Amino acid sequence: MDNLELGKVIAKFRINKNYNIKQLAEKTNVTSSMLSQIERGISNPSLNTLRVIADALEVPLLSFFSQSEKSKDLITRADSRKKIVFPPPQNMEYMLLSPDLSGLIEMVLMKIPPVSQSAENPITHIGEEVAYVLEGSIVLHIGDDIETLNTGDSVKIPPGVQHKWENNTDKEVTIIFAVTPPTF
């Protein structure tokens, strides 16, 4: 990857965070003129400078170098999804719907078997989630509340909010999540 390509990638992440160059300069202690030169491909930044910029933009350093410009790299085929399958008693299955974790968001499909739950105790995440119940009925323990979500319902789970999913039915429940930043 040449300096110009790297600069364009950094600019894309900066714009996605709604930062102007001056705001990023304040967050990184890298001068505005240096950041401008990096984005225009004029300057060759050190690894340490790239690390500081990645931290300020809240993206993995490697995301500056991940190239998924070809459409085939942007597609995740149903038969080649990355999966995590939890053993009993959970028996849950997570499938990554996005091709990888290089972007700012990930999509995950979760299947919860009948009469099971996502965790013994509620958990929290550093990121934000939006979940959509694709099929079934599920009890969501969120903060101090307990809510039932049915097919077609959705919920936003802010960062740091304790939650767990509980399937009290005799049918599998399928939920799609959008998560940022990626944590799969």
N, C-alpha and C positions, 0 to 999 in steps of 0.2 A: 504494500500500500504506500503510495507516495504522500508527500506532505499536503497536497491539495485535497486528495480524497479524505485524509484524516481530518483536515480542517473542516470540510463539509459535514462530516459525521458529527464532530463536536458542535458545530453550529446548529445542526438539526436537533441534537439533544438540548441545547441551550434554548432554542425557540420552543421546543415542546414543554419546557419548564416555565415558559413565559418570562424568561430573564432577558434583559438587554445586556450588552457587553459590560456596561458599567456595574450592573448588579452582580454579574458573575465575577468581575474583578474584585468587588468588595468581599465576596464569599471566599475567594481563593487567595487573596493577597498577591495576585498576578496582575500586572498593570493592564489597563484597557488597551493600550497600544500593542502590548505583547499578545493579548488574546486575539485582537484583530488580525495581527500578523499570522498567528497560528491558524485561524479560521480561513484566511486567504491563501494558506500554503506557502507563505514567505518565510516563516520561521520553523525550525525543527525543534519541537519541545523535548525536554528531558523526560525520562520516565517518571521522575518525581513530580514534575509539573503536571503530567497527564494524570497521575494518581490523585493529585489535589483537585484537578478539574472534575474527574470522575466522582470523587467524594462529594463535591459541591453540587453536582448534578444528580446525585443519588443513583448512579448507574455503575455496574461492574466495569472495571478498567478494560476488560476484554471486549466489552460491547463496542468500544471505539474501533476494534479491529475485525469484528465479525462482519463478514460480507454475505448478505443474503439478498442480493439484488436480482438473482435469477428467479423467475416465478416458481420453478420446481422446488426451490429451497424455501418457499413461503407456504407450501402446501403440506398438510399432514394427512396422509392417507389413513383411512379407518383401520386398515390391517397392520399399520406400522406405528401406532401411537406408543409413546412411553407410558408404562403402567407401574403403579405401586399397588400391590395387593396385600392387605393386612390379614394376618392369621386369625383364627378363632380367639376370642369370642366376637371380635368386630366383623371379620370377613368383608370389610369394605374394599372398594376398588376405586382408585383415582387414575384417571387417564389425562395426560397432557394433550390438549387440543391444539395449542399453538406449536409451531415447529420446534422451538427451543426457548431458552430463557434470556435471549440477547436483547429483547426489547424492553419497553417500559411496562408492559402488561402481559399477563398470561391468561389463558383460558383452560379450565380444568372441568372434566366431567367426573362427578362422584356418584357411585352407586352404593346405596345402603340396603343391605338385605333385610327381609322381614324380621321384626322383633330384635332389633339391634340398635346400637348407638355409635356415634363417631368417636367418642371418648368417654372414659369413666367420669372424669371431671371436666368442667368447662375449660377451654384453652383460649389464649389470645394470640394475635399476630401483630407484627410490626406494620403490616400493610393494610390496605383497605380492600374490602371484598364486596362484590355485588353477586348475589346468588339468585338463580331463577329455577323454580321447581318445574322440571320438564314433564315429570310423570310421578304421580302418587301424592300422598299426604304425609307430612312430616312435622314433628314437634321441634321447635327451635327454642332452646334455652338461651336467652340473650340478655346480658346484664342481670337485672333482678326480675326480668319478665319471662313468661313462657307463652309462646305464640304457636298456633297451628297454621302451617302454610299448605295450600293445596295446589294442584296442577295449575300453572299459569301465574302463581303468586311469585313475587320477588322481594328481596330484602337487601338493604345496604348495611354492611357491618363495618363500622369505623375502626381504625387502628386501636389496639389495646382493649377492645371490648370483649369480655369473656363470653364464650358461646359454645354450645354443642348441639348436635343434631340427634334426634331420637325417633326411630321408626317403630311405632307401636302397632303397625298393621301387619297383615299377612301377605303383603305384596312388596316387591322391591321398589325403592324410591330412587329416582334419577334427578340429579341437580347439576346445573351448569354454573360455574363460577368464573367471574372475571376478577383477577387479583393483581394488585399493583403495590409495591414492586413484586416481580416474580419471586416465588418462594418454593416452588414444587420440589 
